[in-house]
Amino acid sequence: MSEPRPRVWQADALRGLALLNMLAYHFMYDWVYIFGQSAPWYNISAPGCHAWQQYICQSFILLSGYSFAFARKPLKNAAVVGGCAVLLSAVTLLFLPQEGIWFGVLHLNAAALLLTALARPVLQRIPAPAGLTGCAALFLLTNQLPYGFLGFEGLHLVALPAGLYRANLWWLGLPDLTKFASADYFPLIPWLFLFWVGLFAARLVRPAPAAPPAALRPLCRVGRHTLAVYMLHQPILYGALWAVFHEKA
């Protein structure tokens, strides 16, 4: 049997940090938007909360692309993540239809793993600096594609023809927003480009194997179990808050 590949502890630590931020962000979301409690500073439409949310999701997608370089069985990983994504959609649509998830970050991750595994021979022929630069530019340029523009965040460079969206290709990044809604929405474009930024970064920056510093070992342990934490955190948070408010009632 082959020895397991040493983990890149820096990636585990960054993933663990993003997970802790995700737990805090979703706790506040449940507190304010599901249980109707007051927290004036937490407003998902405000720039600060939006930046916080984007840091969390962009960290996960970048690190998923980075970690692909070390994956032994990417197709198996895609199947596992895809199964979890289908389960998440089924549960949200059944129990919280107003919070239904059609193509969230897990769906994106599963699709990115599959497409990257299939395209790996082509991607490996692209020089890493050119691949990273090109994918970063494409991510910035197509960031607002699902909302009818080319550009990044509030910078709308070009308004796109409405006809592009009539087919409602929501999985690709061309949704008809008069018909389509998803509580968590990460279509292939622009997010596959960010995944590939992480992929090319792994060819340029690969720390030598080493044990993490003692102070960061708990964070690294958290970061090694991203999928399990992601799948379980909302039921636990929701259940805990429901128990608190049910007891008070």
N, C-alpha and C positions, 0 to 999 in steps of 0.2 A: 504494500500500500504506500502511496506517495505521501510525503509529509504535507500537512496543510500549509498554504502560503501564509507568510507573516502578514499581519494586518498593518495598515497604515494608520497609526494611532491618531495622527493629526486629523485625518478624515473622520474617524470615530468621534473625536472630541468636538469637532465642528458640527457633526450631525447631532450629537447629544445636546449641544447648546441650542441648536434649532428646535429640537424636540421639547426642551424645557420652555422655550419661548412659545411654541405651539400650544402647550398645555395651559400656559398663562393666558394666551390670547383667546383660546376656546372656552376657558373658564369664564372669562369676562363676557364673551358672546352669549353664553348660556345665561349668565347672571342678568344681563341687560335685556337681551332680545327674546329669550324664551321664558324667563321667570319674571320679567318686567321690573327688575330692581334698578335703583338709581346709581349711576356712575357717570357724572357729567363729562369726565375727561375721556371716557371710552365712547367713541362715535366712529363706526366703521367707514363713514363717508369723509371723516376729517383727514387731512394730510398725514398727521402723525400715525394714526392707526393704520392707514393705508400703507405707509412706508414699513411699519412693523410687519404687517401681513405679507408684503412683498419680500421682505428680507427672509421670512420663514420659508415661503414656498420656493423662492429662487435658490436658497441654500440647499434645500432638499433635491431640487432638480439638477443643479450643478454637481452636487456630491454623488448623485445617482449616476450621472454620466462619467464622473471621475472614477467611481468604483467599478464601472463596467470593464475597465481595463484589467481588473484583477479577477473577474468572474470566471469560474471554471465552467458553469452550466447556465449561460444566459437565457437559453430557451426555457429551461426548467424554471428559472427565476421569473421569466415573463408569464409563464402559466400560473405560478403561485400568486403573483401580484394581480394578474388578470382575474383569477378566481375571487380574490378578496375584493376587487373592484366591483364585480358583478354582485357579490353579497352585499356590499355597501349600498349599491343602487337599490337592490331589492328591499333592504331594511328601511332606508330613508323614504322610499316611495310608499311603502306599506304603512309605516308608523308616523312619519312626518312628511306627508306629501307636499306641504308648502316648502320643505327643505330638501326636496328630491335632488339627487345627484345623478346626472346623466353622463358627464365626461369630466370627472374631477382629476385630482393629482395622481390617484392610483391608476385610473384608466390611462392617463398620459404616460405614466411610468411603464406600465405593461406594454403599451404600444411602442414606446421608445426603445425598450429592451428588445422587442421582437424585430423592429425595423433596423436597429443598429446591428443586431446579430446577422440579419440577412445582407445588410449593406457593408459589413465589415471588410470584405476584400477590396471594395472601392475606397472606403474611408481610409484604409491603411496606406493606400498609395498617395494620399494627399499629405504634403509636408505639414507637420504639426503647427508651425507658426502661421502658415497660410490658412489652414483649416480653422484654427482658433479665431484669427482675425476676421475671416469671412463669416463664420457662424455668429460671432458677436455682432457684426454689422447687420446681418440678416435679422437677428433677434431684435435689435434696436429699431430697425426699419419697419418690421412687421408687428411690433408690439401691440398696436391698436387695430390690426386687421379685423379682429372679430367685431369691432365697433364701427367699422366703415371708413377707416383712415389708414394711411401709412404714417408712421411716426412713433415716438416713444412717449408714453404717459400723456401729459397735456400738450405735447408738441405735435400738432396735427399738420403734417407736411402736405398731404394730398387727400382729398375726399374721393373715395372709390365709387364706381357706378353701382347703383342699387341692384342692377341685374345680376351681379356676382353672388348675391345673397338669396336669390329667389329659390334656388334648389335646396336651401336650408342644410348645407353641408356642415353641420355644427361640429362634428368630430374633427374636421379639417381646420376649422377656424373661420368658416363663412356661414354663420348662423343667420337665420331670419329671426331677429329679436322680437318680432311681433308674434311669433309662434313658439319660440324656444326659450326656456329658462332652466338654469341649473344652479343650485346653491353653491356648488364648487365647480369651477369651469376652467379647464386647462387644455385647450385644443392643441392639435399637433403643431399648427402654426400660430404663434411664434415659438412655442415652448420646446419643440424638438431641437431647434437651433441652440437653445441654452443647454440642453442635455449634451449636445455635441461639443459645446464650448468646454464642458467638464471632461469629455472624452479626450479631446485634443490636449487639454491641460495636463492630463495624466501622462502623456508622452513627453511633456516638457519638464514637469516637476514631479519627481517620484522620490520622496525621502528614503534614506536607507533604513532597513528594518531596525527597530529599537523598541525597548519597553517604554511606555509612557511615563512621564513624571508621576510620582506618587499622588500628588495633589489632583491630578487630572484623571486618575484611574476610574473613579466613580462616574465621571462624565463620559469616559470612553465606554464603560459598560452599558450605560444608557444608550449610547449611540450605536451599539451593535444590535439593538433589538428594535429598529425603527418600525418595521411593519407591524409587529405585535403591539407596540405602544400605540401606533396610529389606529389600529382596529379596535383597541379596547378603551382608549382614553375617553371618547365621548360617552359611551354607556356608563362608565364609572363616574365621570363628572356629572352627567345628567342625573344618574341615580342618587348620587350623594346630595345634590342640590334639591332634588325632589323630596328626599327623606327629611332634609332640614326644614323645608317649607311645609311639608305635610305634617310634621310634628308640631310646628307652630300653629297650624290651623286647627 
